[in-house]
Amino acid sequence: MKYIAQIDIMPLKELLDPQGKTVEHNLHNLEINGISNVRIGKHIELVVEAENHQAAEEMVEKTCKKLLANMIMESYQFELAEV
């Protein structure tokens, strides 16, 4: 079976997000007010071929932990749907 994984990777809330701070600062410079706490992360979409939903979840977990996310500085979450 084929599944599509939608993965979001974000910097840990405890850590400074320099990209987010830069965007937030420039929003104010552009006179766009009312926006704060900007955090910038990554969105990854991939197709997984696996025997069942649980096997697909395990593959995505392993991929996130070993390759896509830096577990020291980032967290991740994902949604998995059958194609």
PDB file with SEQRES, HELIX, SHEET and CRYST1 records, atoms N, CA, C and O in Angstrom:
SEQRES   1 A   83  MET LYS TYR ILE ALA GLN ILE ASP ILE MET PRO LEU LYS          
SEQRES   2 A   83  GLU LEU LEU ASP PRO GLN GLY LYS THR VAL GLU HIS ASN          
SEQRES   3 A   83  LEU HIS ASN LEU GLU ILE ASN GLY ILE SER ASN VAL ARG          
SEQRES   4 A   83  ILE GLY LYS HIS ILE GLU LEU VAL VAL GLU ALA GLU ASN          
SEQRES   5 A   83  HIS GLN ALA ALA GLU GLU MET VAL GLU LYS THR CYS LYS          
SEQRES   6 A   83  LYS LEU LEU ALA ASN MET ILE MET GLU SER TYR GLN PHE          
SEQRES   7 A   83  GLU LEU ALA GLU VAL                                          
HELIX    1 AA1 PRO A   18  ASN A   29  1                                  12    
HELIX    2 AA2 HIS A   53  THR A   63  1                                  11    
HELIX    3 AA3 CYS A   64  LEU A   68  3                                   5    
SHEET    1 AA1 3 LYS A  42  GLU A  49  0                                        
SHEET    2 AA1 3 LYS A   2  PRO A  11 -1                                        
SHEET    3 AA1 3 GLU A  74  GLU A  82 -1                                        
CRYST1    1.000    1.000    1.000  90.00  90.00  90.00 P 1           1          
ATOM      1  N   MET A   1       0.830  -1.180   0.000  1.00  0.00           N  
ATOM      2  CA  MET A   1       0.000   0.000   0.000  1.00  0.00           C  
ATOM      3  C   MET A   1       0.877   1.246   0.000  1.00  0.00           C  
ATOM      4  O   MET A   1       2.008   1.229   0.484  1.00  0.00           O  
ATOM      5  N   LYS A   2       0.340   2.313  -0.545  1.00  0.00           N  
ATOM      6  CA  LYS A   2       1.058   3.588  -0.564  1.00  0.00           C  
ATOM      7  C   LYS A   2       0.375   4.567   0.372  1.00  0.00           C  
ATOM      8  O   LYS A   2      -0.851   4.631   0.463  1.00  0.00           O  
ATOM      9  N   TYR A   3       1.199   5.319   1.056  1.00  0.00           N  
ATOM     10  CA  TYR A   3       0.742   6.330   1.999  1.00  0.00           C  
ATOM     11  C   TYR A   3       1.466   7.628   1.697  1.00  0.00           C  
ATOM     12  O   TYR A   3       2.601   7.621   1.218  1.00  0.00           O  
ATOM     13  N   ILE A   4       0.815   8.728   1.973  1.00  0.00           N  
ATOM     14  CA  ILE A   4       1.480  10.023   1.858  1.00  0.00           C  
ATOM     15  C   ILE A   4       1.672  10.574   3.269  1.00  0.00           C  
ATOM     16  O   ILE A   4       0.744  10.607   4.077  1.00  0.00           O  
ATOM     17  N   ALA A   5       2.889  10.998   3.537  1.00  0.00           N  
ATOM     18  CA  ALA A   5       3.220  11.565   4.845  1.00  0.00           C  
ATOM     19  C   ALA A   5       3.417  13.063   4.703  1.00  0.00           C  
ATOM     20  O   ALA A   5       4.157  13.527   3.835  1.00  0.00           O  
ATOM     21  N   GLN A   6       2.750  13.809   5.559  1.00  0.00           N  
ATOM     22  CA  GLN A   6       2.915  15.263   5.664  1.00  0.00           C  
ATOM     23  C   GLN A   6       3.660  15.507   6.970  1.00  0.00           C  
ATOM     24  O   GLN A   6       3.118  15.282   8.052  1.00  0.00           O  
ATOM     25  N   ILE A   7       4.898  15.966   6.866  1.00  0.00           N  
ATOM     26  CA  ILE A   7       5.771  16.103   8.036  1.00  0.00           C  
ATOM     27  C   ILE A   7       6.071  17.579   8.280  1.00  0.00           C  
ATOM     28  O   ILE A   7       6.449  18.300   7.357  1.00  0.00           O  
ATOM     29  N   ASP A   8       5.905  18.021   9.511  1.00  0.00           N  
ATOM     30  CA  ASP A   8       6.274  19.374   9.919  1.00  0.00           C  
ATOM     31  C   ASP A   8       7.389  19.291  10.942  1.00  0.00           C  
ATOM     32  O   ASP A   8       7.278  18.596  11.953  1.00  0.00           O  
ATOM     33  N   ILE A   9       8.467  20.012  10.663  1.00  0.00           N  
ATOM     34  CA  ILE A   9       9.626  20.055  11.557  1.00  0.00           C  
ATOM     35  C   ILE A   9       9.800  21.498  12.010  1.00  0.00           C  
ATOM     36  O   ILE A   9       9.876  22.416  11.193  1.00  0.00           O  
ATOM     37  N   MET A  10       9.860  21.681  13.321  1.00  0.00           N  
ATOM     38  CA  MET A  10       9.970  23.022  13.893  1.00  0.00           C  
ATOM     39  C   MET A  10      11.109  23.076  14.903  1.00  0.00           C  
ATOM     40  O   MET A  10      11.433  22.071  15.536  1.00  0.00           O  
ATOM     41  N   PRO A  11      11.722  24.265  15.056  1.00  0.00           N  
ATOM     42  CA  PRO A  11      12.716  24.402  16.120  1.00  0.00           C  
ATOM     43  C   PRO A  11      12.034  24.243  17.480  1.00  0.00           C  
ATOM     44  O   PRO A  11      10.878  24.632  17.648  1.00  0.00           O  
ATOM     45  N   LEU A  12      12.741  23.682  18.430  1.00  0.00           N  
ATOM     46  CA  LEU A  12      12.197  23.538  19.780  1.00  0.00           C  
ATOM     47  C   LEU A  12      11.828  24.913  20.329  1.00  0.00           C  
ATOM     48  O   LEU A  12      12.537  25.891  20.088  1.00  0.00           O  
ATOM     49  N   LYS A  13      10.732  24.989  21.059  1.00  0.00           N  
ATOM     50  CA  LYS A  13      10.249  26.267  21.590  1.00  0.00           C  
ATOM     51  C   LYS A  13      11.258  26.918  22.531  1.00  0.00           C  
ATOM     52  O   LYS A  13      11.293  28.142  22.656  1.00  0.00           O  
ATOM     53  N   GLU A  14      12.078  26.103  23.192  1.00  0.00           N  
ATOM     54  CA  GLU A  14      13.053  26.630  24.151  1.00  0.00           C  
ATOM     55  C   GLU A  14      14.229  27.317  23.462  1.00  0.00           C  
ATOM     56  O   GLU A  14      14.986  28.039  24.111  1.00  0.00           O  
ATOM     57  N   LEU A  15      14.393  27.102  22.155  1.00  0.00           N  
ATOM     58  CA  LEU A  15      15.545  27.638  21.435  1.00  0.00           C  
ATOM     59  C   LEU A  15      15.178  28.887  20.647  1.00  0.00           C  
ATOM     60  O   LEU A  15      14.045  29.043  20.193  1.00  0.00           O  
ATOM     61  N   LEU A  16      16.145  29.761  20.495  1.00  0.00           N  
ATOM     62  CA  LEU A  16      15.986  30.957  19.678  1.00  0.00           C  
ATOM     63  C   LEU A  16      15.810  30.539  18.222  1.00  0.00           C  
ATOM     64  O   LEU A  16      16.493  29.634  17.744  1.00  0.00           O  
ATOM     65  N   ASP A  17      14.902  31.194  17.525  1.00  0.00           N  
ATOM     66  CA  ASP A  17      14.680  30.953  16.104  1.00  0.00           C  
ATOM     67  C   ASP A  17      15.096  32.219  15.346  1.00  0.00           C  
ATOM     68  O   ASP A  17      14.278  33.123  15.173  1.00  0.00           O  
ATOM     69  N   PRO A  18      16.361  32.299  14.890  1.00  0.00           N  
ATOM     70  CA  PRO A  18      16.833  33.530  14.252  1.00  0.00           C  
ATOM     71  C   PRO A  18      16.053  33.896  12.986  1.00  0.00           C  
ATOM     72  O   PRO A  18      15.827  35.078  12.725  1.00  0.00           O  
ATOM     73  N   GLN A  19      15.642  32.910  12.206  1.00  0.00           N  
ATOM     74  CA  GLN A  19      14.850  33.214  11.004  1.00  0.00           C  
ATOM     75  C   GLN A  19      13.511  33.825  11.398  1.00  0.00           C  
ATOM     76  O   GLN A  19      13.077  34.816  10.810  1.00  0.00           O  
ATOM     77  N   GLY A  20      12.871  33.243  12.375  1.00  0.00           N  
ATOM     78  CA  GLY A  20      11.594  33.763  12.840  1.00  0.00           C  
ATOM     79  C   GLY A  20      11.721  35.178  13.373  1.00  0.00           C  
ATOM     80  O   GLY A  20      10.874  36.028  13.098  1.00  0.00           O  
ATOM     81  N   LYS A  21      12.785  35.435  14.140  1.00  0.00           N  
ATOM     82  CA  LYS A  21      13.006  36.775  14.688  1.00  0.00           C  
ATOM     83  C   LYS A  21      13.230  37.791  13.568  1.00  0.00           C  
ATOM     84  O   LYS A  21      12.736  38.916  13.649  1.00  0.00           O  
ATOM     85  N   THR A  22      13.968  37.407  12.526  1.00  0.00           N  
ATOM     86  CA  THR A  22      14.219  38.300  11.394  1.00  0.00           C  
ATOM     87  C   THR A  22      12.919  38.644  10.681  1.00  0.00           C  
ATOM     88  O   THR A  22      12.673  39.805  10.353  1.00  0.00           O  
ATOM     89  N   VAL A  23      12.086  37.632  10.442  1.00  0.00           N  
ATOM     90  CA  VAL A  23      10.799  37.876   9.796  1.00  0.00           C  
ATOM     91  C   VAL A  23       9.930  38.775  10.667  1.00  0.00           C  
ATOM     92  O   VAL A  23       9.316  39.721  10.173  1.00  0.00           O  
ATOM     93  N   GLU A  24       9.880  38.484  11.951  1.00  0.00           N  
ATOM     94  CA  GLU A  24       9.075  39.295  12.865  1.00  0.00           C  
ATOM     95  C   GLU A  24       9.526  40.751  12.854  1.00  0.00           C  
ATOM     96  O   GLU A  24       8.699  41.661  12.806  1.00  0.00           O  
ATOM     97  N   HIS A  25      10.844  40.972  12.898  1.00  0.00           N  
ATOM     98  CA  HIS A  25      11.393  42.326  12.875  1.00  0.00           C  
ATOM     99  C   HIS A  25      11.013  43.037  11.576  1.00  0.00           C  
ATOM    100  O   HIS A  25      10.616  44.202  11.600  1.00  0.00           O  
ATOM    101  N   ASN A  26      11.132  42.344  10.449  1.00  0.00           N  
ATOM    102  CA  ASN A  26      10.832  42.971   9.159  1.00  0.00           C  
ATOM    103  C   ASN A  26       9.337  43.209   8.960  1.00  0.00           C  
ATOM    104  O   ASN A  26       8.960  44.130   8.235  1.00  0.00           O  
ATOM    105  N   LEU A  27       8.489  42.413   9.576  1.00  0.00           N  
ATOM    106  CA  LEU A  27       7.049  42.698   9.528  1.00  0.00           C  
ATOM    107  C   LEU A  27       6.762  44.062  10.143  1.00  0.00           C  
ATOM    108  O   LEU A  27       5.988  44.852   9.603  1.00  0.00           O  
ATOM    109  N   HIS A  28       7.398  44.323  11.280  1.00  0.00           N  
ATOM    110  CA  HIS A  28       7.207  45.614  11.936  1.00  0.00           C  
ATOM    111  C   HIS A  28       7.769  46.743  11.071  1.00  0.00           C  
ATOM    112  O   HIS A  28       7.170  47.815  11.000  1.00  0.00           O  
ATOM    113  N   ASN A  29       8.921  46.518  10.407  1.00  0.00           N  
ATOM    114  CA  ASN A  29       9.496  47.526   9.518  1.00  0.00           C  
ATOM    115  C   ASN A  29       8.573  47.816   8.341  1.00  0.00           C  
ATOM    116  O   ASN A  29       8.575  48.929   7.815  1.00  0.00           O  
ATOM    117  N   LEU A  30       7.791  46.836   7.924  1.00  0.00           N  
ATOM    118  CA  LEU A  30       6.847  47.015   6.816  1.00  0.00           C  
ATOM    119  C   LEU A  30       5.487  47.524   7.307  1.00  0.00           C  
ATOM    120  O   LEU A  30       4.518  47.586   6.550  1.00  0.00           O  
ATOM    121  N   GLU A  31       5.443  47.886   8.590  1.00  0.00           N  
ATOM    122  CA  GLU A  31       4.230  48.384   9.225  1.00  0.00           C  
ATOM    123  C   GLU A  31       3.097  47.361   9.188  1.00  0.00           C  
ATOM    124  O   GLU A  31       1.926  47.722   9.068  1.00  0.00           O  
ATOM    125  N   ILE A  32       3.451  46.099   9.291  1.00  0.00           N  
ATOM    126  CA  ILE A  32       2.484  45.013   9.466  1.00  0.00           C  
ATOM    127  C   ILE A  32       2.525  44.675  10.945  1.00  0.00           C  
ATOM    128  O   ILE A  32       3.458  44.031  11.425  1.00  0.00           O  
ATOM    129  N   ASN A  33       1.507  45.114  11.653  1.00  0.00           N  
ATOM    130  CA  ASN A  33       1.505  44.984  13.108  1.00  0.00           C  
ATOM    131  C   ASN A  33       0.558  43.883  13.559  1.00  0.00           C  
ATOM    132  O   ASN A  33      -0.290  43.424  12.795  1.00  0.00           O  
ATOM    133  N   GLY A  34       0.714  43.467  14.811  1.00  0.00           N  
ATOM    134  CA  GLY A  34      -0.178  42.472  15.389  1.00  0.00           C  
ATOM    135  C   GLY A  34       0.298  41.048  15.215  1.00  0.00           C  
ATOM    136  O   GLY A  34      -0.413  40.113  15.583  1.00  0.00           O  
ATOM    137  N   ILE A  35       1.487  40.860  14.661  1.00  0.00           N  
ATOM    138  CA  ILE A  35       2.038  39.510  14.487  1.00  0.00           C  
ATOM    139  C   ILE A  35       3.254  39.375  15.392  1.00  0.00           C  
ATOM    140  O   ILE A  35       4.127  40.243  15.406  1.00  0.00           O  
ATOM    141  N   SER A  36       3.305  38.280  16.150  1.00  0.00           N  
ATOM    142  CA  SER A  36       4.451  38.066  17.041  1.00  0.00           C  
ATOM    143  C   SER A  36       4.750  36.570  17.141  1.00  0.00           C  
ATOM    144  O   SER A  36       4.003  35.732  16.636  1.00  0.00           O  
ATOM    145  N   ASN A  37       5.844  36.267  17.796  1.00  0.00           N  
ATOM    146  CA  ASN A  37       6.272  34.885  18.025  1.00  0.00           C  
ATOM    147  C   ASN A  37       6.356  34.072  16.737  1.00  0.00           C  
ATOM    148  O   ASN A  37       5.857  32.948  16.676  1.00  0.00           O  
ATOM    149  N   VAL A  38       6.981  34.632  15.717  1.00  0.00           N  
ATOM    150  CA  VAL A  38       7.129  33.945  14.434  1.00  0.00           C  
ATOM    151  C   VAL A  38       8.153  32.827  14.587  1.00  0.00           C  
ATOM    152  O   VAL A  38       9.254  33.052  15.090  1.00  0.00           O  
ATOM    153  N   ARG A  39       7.795  31.638  14.159  1.00  0.00           N  
ATOM    154  CA  ARG A  39       8.690  30.477  14.170  1.00  0.00           C  
ATOM    155  C   ARG A  39       8.698  29.921  12.749  1.00  0.00           C  
ATOM    156  O   ARG A  39       7.643  29.801  12.126  1.00  0.00           O  
ATOM    157  N   ILE A  40       9.854  29.589  12.241  1.00  0.00           N  
ATOM    158  CA  ILE A  40       9.970  29.073  10.880  1.00  0.00           C  
ATOM    159  C   ILE A  40      10.522  27.658  10.934  1.00  0.00           C  
ATOM    160  O   ILE A  40      11.516  27.388  11.607  1.00  0.00           O  
ATOM    161  N   GLY A  41       9.866  26.769  10.222  1.00  0.00           N  
ATOM    162  CA  GLY A  41      10.273  25.369  10.173  1.00  0.00           C  
ATOM    163  C   GLY A  41      10.262  24.851   8.752  1.00  0.00           C  
ATOM    164  O   GLY A  41      10.381  25.614   7.794  1.00  0.00           O  
ATOM    165  N   LYS A  42      10.118  23.547   8.630  1.00  0.00           N  
ATOM    166  CA  LYS A  42      10.122  22.888   7.326  1.00  0.00           C  
ATOM    167  C   LYS A  42       8.866  22.030   7.192  1.00  0.00           C  
ATOM    168  O   LYS A  42       8.384  21.457   8.169  1.00  0.00           O  
ATOM    169  N   HIS A  43       8.353  21.953   5.987  1.00  0.00           N  
ATOM    170  CA  HIS A  43       7.260  21.026   5.677  1.00  0.00           C  
ATOM    171  C   HIS A  43       7.776  20.074   4.611  1.00  0.00           C  
ATOM    172  O   HIS A  43       8.291  20.506   3.579  1.00  0.00           O  
ATOM    173  N   ILE A  44       7.639  18.792   4.859  1.00  0.00           N  
ATOM    174  CA  ILE A  44       8.126  17.760   3.938  1.00  0.00           C  
ATOM    175  C   ILE A  44       6.974  16.823   3.621  1.00  0.00           C  
ATOM    176  O   ILE A  44       6.230  16.408   4.510  1.00  0.00           O  
ATOM    177  N   GLU A  45       6.837  16.499   2.360  1.00  0.00           N  
ATOM    178  CA  GLU A  45       5.821  15.545   1.929  1.00  0.00           C  
ATOM    179  C   GLU A  45       6.540  14.401   1.232  1.00  0.00           C  
ATOM    180  O   GLU A  45       7.411  14.626   0.392  1.00  0.00           O  
ATOM    181  N   LEU A  46       6.176  13.184   1.579  1.00  0.00           N  
ATOM    182  CA  LEU A  46       6.782  12.036   0.915  1.00  0.00           C  
ATOM    183  C   LEU A  46       5.794  10.886   0.819  1.00  0.00           C  
ATOM    184  O   LEU A  46       4.836  10.807   1.588  1.00  0.00           O  
ATOM    185  N   VAL A  47       6.038  10.003  -0.128  1.00  0.00           N  
ATOM    186  CA  VAL A  47       5.190   8.825  -0.330  1.00  0.00           C  
ATOM    187  C   VAL A  47       5.929   7.613   0.225  1.00  0.00           C  
ATOM    188  O   VAL A  47       7.109   7.400  -0.057  1.00  0.00           O  
ATOM    189  N   VAL A  48       5.211   6.828   1.016  1.00  0.00           N  
ATOM    190  CA  VAL A  48       5.776   5.644   1.663  1.00  0.00           C  
ATOM    191  C   VAL A  48       5.045   4.419   1.132  1.00  0.00           C  
ATOM    192  O   VAL A  48       3.816   4.393   1.081  1.00  0.00           O  
ATOM    193  N   GLU A  49       5.801   3.416   0.740  1.00  0.00           N  
ATOM    194  CA  GLU A  49       5.201   2.147   0.345  1.00  0.00           C  
ATOM    195  C   GLU A  49       5.479   1.149   1.457  1.00  0.00           C  
ATOM    196  O   GLU A  49       6.631   0.867   1.785  1.00  0.00           O  
ATOM    197  N   ALA A  50       4.390   0.612   2.038  1.00  0.00           N  
ATOM    198  CA  ALA A  50       4.514  -0.304   3.181  1.00  0.00           C  
ATOM    199  C   ALA A  50       3.347  -1.278   3.175  1.00  0.00           C  
ATOM    200  O   ALA A  50       2.340  -1.059   2.502  1.00  0.00           O  
ATOM    201  N   GLU A  51       3.498  -2.351   3.931  1.00  0.00           N  
ATOM    202  CA  GLU A  51       2.458  -3.382   3.993  1.00  0.00           C  
ATOM    203  C   GLU A  51       1.179  -2.893   4.661  1.00  0.00           C  
ATOM    204  O   GLU A  51       0.080  -3.294   4.278  1.00  0.00           O  
ATOM    205  N   ASN A  52       1.327  -2.015   5.673  1.00  0.00           N  
ATOM    206  CA  ASN A  52       0.153  -1.524   6.390  1.00  0.00           C  
ATOM    207  C   ASN A  52       0.469  -0.170   7.018  1.00  0.00           C  
ATOM    208  O   ASN A  52       1.592   0.327   6.937  1.00  0.00           O  
ATOM    209  N   HIS A  53      -0.549   0.412   7.644  1.00  0.00           N  
ATOM    210  CA  HIS A  53      -0.419   1.755   8.230  1.00  0.00           C  
ATOM    211  C   HIS A  53       0.657   1.800   9.318  1.00  0.00           C  
ATOM    212  O   HIS A  53       1.449   2.740   9.373  1.00  0.00           O  
ATOM    213  N   GLN A  54       0.680   0.798  10.165  1.00  0.00           N  
ATOM    214  CA  GLN A  54       1.663   0.774  11.255  1.00  0.00           C  
ATOM    215  C   GLN A  54       3.090   0.713  10.712  1.00  0.00           C  
ATOM    216  O   GLN A  54       3.972   1.404  11.220  1.00  0.00           O  
ATOM    217  N   ALA A  55       3.324  -0.103   9.690  1.00  0.00           N  
ATOM    218  CA  ALA A  55       4.661  -0.195   9.092  1.00  0.00           C  
ATOM    219  C   ALA A  55       5.057   1.134   8.454  1.00  0.00           C  
ATOM    220  O   ALA A  55       6.216   1.541   8.531  1.00  0.00           O  
ATOM    221  N   ALA A  56       4.102   1.806   7.830  1.00  0.00           N  
ATOM    222  CA  ALA A  56       4.379   3.111   7.228  1.00  0.00           C  
ATOM    223  C   ALA A  56       4.728   4.133   8.302  1.00  0.00           C  
ATOM    224  O   ALA A  56       5.662   4.916   8.131  1.00  0.00           O  
ATOM    225  N   GLU A  57       3.980   4.133   9.417  1.00  0.00           N  
ATOM    226  CA  GLU A  57       4.280   5.033  10.531  1.00  0.00           C  
ATOM    227  C   GLU A  57       5.687   4.805  11.063  1.00  0.00           C  
ATOM    228  O   GLU A  57       6.418   5.760  11.324  1.00  0.00           O  
ATOM    229  N   GLU A  58       6.062   3.550  11.224  1.00  0.00           N  
ATOM    230  CA  GLU A  58       7.396   3.225  11.731  1.00  0.00           C  
ATOM    231  C   GLU A  58       8.477   3.724  10.780  1.00  0.00           C  
ATOM    232  O   GLU A  58       9.515   4.216  11.222  1.00  0.00           O  
ATOM    233  N   MET A  59       8.239   3.599   9.474  1.00  0.00           N  
ATOM    234  CA  MET A  59       9.220   4.081   8.494  1.00  0.00           C  
ATOM    235  C   MET A  59       9.364   5.596   8.559  1.00  0.00           C  
ATOM    236  O   MET A  59      10.479   6.114   8.491  1.00  0.00           O  
ATOM    237  N   VAL A  60       8.248   6.310   8.691  1.00  0.00           N  
ATOM    238  CA  VAL A  60       8.307   7.771   8.770  1.00  0.00           C  
ATOM    239  C   VAL A  60       8.989   8.207  10.065  1.00  0.00           C  
ATOM    240  O   VAL A  60       9.811   9.124  10.052  1.00  0.00           O  
ATOM    241  N   GLU A  61       8.657   7.562  11.177  1.00  0.00           N  
ATOM    242  CA  GLU A  61       9.321   7.867  12.462  1.00  0.00           C  
ATOM    243  C   GLU A  61      10.840   7.716  12.330  1.00  0.00           C  
ATOM    244  O   GLU A  61      11.602   8.600  12.722  1.00  0.00           O  
ATOM    245  N   LYS A  62      11.255   6.598  11.779  1.00  0.00           N  
ATOM    246  CA  LYS A  62      12.687   6.324  11.625  1.00  0.00           C  
ATOM    247  C   LYS A  62      13.346   7.363  10.719  1.00  0.00           C  
ATOM    248  O   LYS A  62      14.449   7.833  10.999  1.00  0.00           O  
ATOM    249  N   THR A  63      12.658   7.716   9.628  1.00  0.00           N  
ATOM    250  CA  THR A  63      13.193   8.708   8.690  1.00  0.00           C  
ATOM    251  C   THR A  63      13.340  10.070   9.363  1.00  0.00           C  
ATOM    252  O   THR A  63      14.349  10.750   9.177  1.00  0.00           O  
ATOM    253  N   CYS A  64      12.350  10.461  10.134  1.00  0.00           N  
ATOM    254  CA  CYS A  64      12.420  11.744  10.833  1.00  0.00           C  
ATOM    255  C   CYS A  64      13.558  11.766  11.845  1.00  0.00           C  
ATOM    256  O   CYS A  64      14.349  12.708  11.883  1.00  0.00           O  
ATOM    257  N   LYS A  65      13.633  10.726  12.661  1.00  0.00           N  
ATOM    258  CA  LYS A  65      14.633  10.685  13.726  1.00  0.00           C  
ATOM    259  C   LYS A  65      16.058  10.565  13.199  1.00  0.00           C  
ATOM    260  O   LYS A  65      16.979  11.154  13.764  1.00  0.00           O  
ATOM    261  N   LYS A  66      16.245   9.810  12.123  1.00  0.00           N  
ATOM    262  CA  LYS A  66      17.610   9.537  11.652  1.00  0.00           C  
ATOM    263  C   LYS A  66      18.093  10.490  10.567  1.00  0.00           C  
ATOM    264  O   LYS A  66      19.297  10.606  10.343  1.00  0.00           O  
ATOM    265  N   LEU A  67      17.156  11.186   9.879  1.00  0.00           N  
ATOM    266  CA  LEU A  67      17.597  11.991   8.745  1.00  0.00           C  
ATOM    267  C   LEU A  67      16.998  13.395   8.701  1.00  0.00           C  
ATOM    268  O   LEU A  67      17.733  14.369   8.537  1.00  0.00           O  
ATOM    269  N   LEU A  68      15.698  13.515   8.842  1.00  0.00           N  
ATOM    270  CA  LEU A  68      15.042  14.789   8.556  1.00  0.00           C  
ATOM    271  C   LEU A  68      15.116  15.807   9.677  1.00  0.00           C  
ATOM    272  O   LEU A  68      15.262  17.001   9.414  1.00  0.00           O  
ATOM    273  N   ALA A  69      15.021  15.364  10.917  1.00  0.00           N  
ATOM    274  CA  ALA A  69      15.007  16.291  12.051  1.00  0.00           C  
ATOM    275  C   ALA A  69      16.278  16.157  12.873  1.00  0.00           C  
ATOM    276  O   ALA A  69      16.781  15.055  13.092  1.00  0.00           O  
ATOM    277  N   ASN A  70      16.784  17.285  13.317  1.00  0.00           N  
ATOM    278  CA  ASN A  70      17.894  17.300  14.265  1.00  0.00           C  
ATOM    279  C   ASN A  70      17.252  17.245  15.646  1.00  0.00           C  
ATOM    280  O   ASN A  70      16.758  18.255  16.149  1.00  0.00           O  
ATOM    281  N   MET A  71      17.260  16.085  16.245  1.00  0.00           N  
ATOM    282  CA  MET A  71      16.517  15.859  17.479  1.00  0.00           C  
ATOM    283  C   MET A  71      17.011  16.711  18.662  1.00  0.00           C  
ATOM    284  O   MET A  71      16.308  16.832  19.665  1.00  0.00           O  
ATOM    285  N   ILE A  72      18.185  17.287  18.555  1.00  0.00           N  
ATOM    286  CA  ILE A  72      18.705  18.151  19.611  1.00  0.00           C  
ATOM    287  C   ILE A  72      18.033  19.522  19.552  1.00  0.00           C  
ATOM    288  O   ILE A  72      17.820  20.157  20.585  1.00  0.00           O  
ATOM    289  N   MET A  73      17.697  19.979  18.336  1.00  0.00           N  
ATOM    290  CA  MET A  73      17.189  21.336  18.160  1.00  0.00           C  
ATOM    291  C   MET A  73      15.780  21.416  17.583  1.00  0.00           C  
ATOM    292  O   MET A  73      15.185  22.493  17.562  1.00  0.00           O  
ATOM    293  N   GLU A  74      15.240  20.296  17.115  1.00  0.00           N  
ATOM    294  CA  GLU A  74      13.958  20.342  16.413  1.00  0.00           C  
ATOM    295  C   GLU A  74      13.000  19.270  16.930  1.00  0.00           C  
ATOM    296  O   GLU A  74      13.411  18.246  17.476  1.00  0.00           O  
ATOM    297  N   SER A  75      11.724  19.538  16.741  1.00  0.00           N  
ATOM    298  CA  SER A  75      10.695  18.536  16.995  1.00  0.00           C  
ATOM    299  C   SER A  75       9.960  18.307  15.677  1.00  0.00           C  
ATOM    300  O   SER A  75      10.057  19.114  14.752  1.00  0.00           O  
ATOM    301  N   TYR A  76       9.234  17.208  15.603  1.00  0.00           N  
ATOM    302  CA  TYR A  76       8.489  16.929  14.380  1.00  0.00           C  
ATOM    303  C   TYR A  76       7.148  16.306  14.723  1.00  0.00           C  
ATOM    304  O   TYR A  76       6.949  15.747  15.801  1.00  0.00           O  
ATOM    305  N   GLN A  77       6.250  16.421  13.782  1.00  0.00           N  
ATOM    306  CA  GLN A  77       4.974  15.726  13.850  1.00  0.00           C  
ATOM    307  C   GLN A  77       4.575  15.417  12.418  1.00  0.00           C  
ATOM    308  O   GLN A  77       4.989  16.107  11.486  1.00  0.00           O  
ATOM    309  N   PHE A  78       3.768  14.376  12.248  1.00  0.00           N  
ATOM    310  CA  PHE A  78       3.372  14.041  10.889  1.00  0.00           C  
ATOM    311  C   PHE A  78       1.973  13.437  10.872  1.00  0.00           C  
ATOM    312  O   PHE A  78       1.466  12.929  11.872  1.00  0.00           O  
ATOM    313  N   GLU A  79       1.378  13.518   9.691  1.00  0.00           N  
ATOM    314  CA  GLU A  79       0.107  12.887   9.413  1.00  0.00           C  
ATOM    315  C   GLU A  79       0.326  11.919   8.258  1.00  0.00           C  
ATOM    316  O   GLU A  79       1.081  12.208   7.329  1.00  0.00           O  
ATOM    317  N   LEU A  80      -0.319  10.800   8.319  1.00  0.00           N  
ATOM    318  CA  LEU A  80      -0.145   9.745   7.314  1.00  0.00           C  
ATOM    319  C   LEU A  80      -1.516   9.382   6.774  1.00  0.00           C  
ATOM    320  O   LEU A  80      -2.440   9.098   7.535  1.00  0.00           O  
ATOM    321  N   ALA A  81      -1.639   9.395   5.449  1.00  0.00           N  
ATOM    322  CA  ALA A  81      -2.913   9.039   4.810  1.00  0.00           C  
ATOM    323  C   ALA A  81      -2.671   8.086   3.665  1.00  0.00           C  
ATOM    324  O   ALA A  81      -1.654   8.165   2.976  1.00  0.00           O  
ATOM    325  N   GLU A  82      -3.608   7.190   3.470  1.00  0.00           N  
ATOM    326  CA  GLU A  82      -3.513   6.235   2.368  1.00  0.00           C  
ATOM    327  C   GLU A  82      -3.744   6.970   1.053  1.00  0.00           C  
ATOM    328  O   GLU A  82      -4.644   7.802   0.939  1.00  0.00           O  
ATOM    329  N   VAL A  83      -2.917   6.648   0.065  1.00  0.00           N  
ATOM    330  CA  VAL A  83      -3.054   7.278  -1.259  1.00  0.00           C  
ATOM    331  C   VAL A  83      -4.088   6.543  -2.055  1.00  0.00           C  
ATOM    332  O   VAL A  83      -4.361   6.907  -3.198  1.00  0.00           O  
TER     333      VAL A  83                                                      
END                                                                             
